[in-house]
Amino acid sequence: MKKILALVLVAVLGCGYAAAQKGQMGVGGNLLYGTEINMVGIGGKFQYGITNDIRAEASFNYYFRNNGFHMWDLNANAHYLFNIAPKFRAYPLAGLTVVNKSYSATDESVTRFGLNLGGGCEYEITPSVAVNAEFKYSIVSSIDQAVFLLGATYRF
């Protein structure tokens, strides 16, 4: 019982620790997989610490061509950071997205607006470099998809 109480105390105190730095910025890249196009892609991101616990992220992702289809998306998400352990954070995310899906055989292209919901975790390798894993679901009319991401960020 004492060990459980000590663990809860450490977790509560850890959550009070500043998870990000207000005004801190970062740039990075992602490897990703989207379920709608059933293909991998690459992406870039920019992060900005609004408060010590809330971070804004803008990102652009490009999914490679698969069977004549390709996609890209532009995202504006907010992360609420929870300090789980030293150098390890978890976060839920919510935001907006613009998705474009094209089919080269017919020159058909559809662009839609939608919402992102998901979460992720990150590990701080150094004070300036972090790696992350993330899952989000993009709710977009006729182009809904789950996206799995692995990324790295350089902070300054």
PyMOL commands that set and color helices and strands:
alter all, ss='L'
color gray80, all
select helices_A, chain A and resi 2-16
alter helices_A, ss='H'
color red, helices_A
select strands_A, chain A and resi 25-34+39-49+54-66+69-80+82-85+88-103+108-124+129-140+145-155
alter strands_A, ss='S'
color yellow, strands_A
deselect
rebuild
show_as cartoon
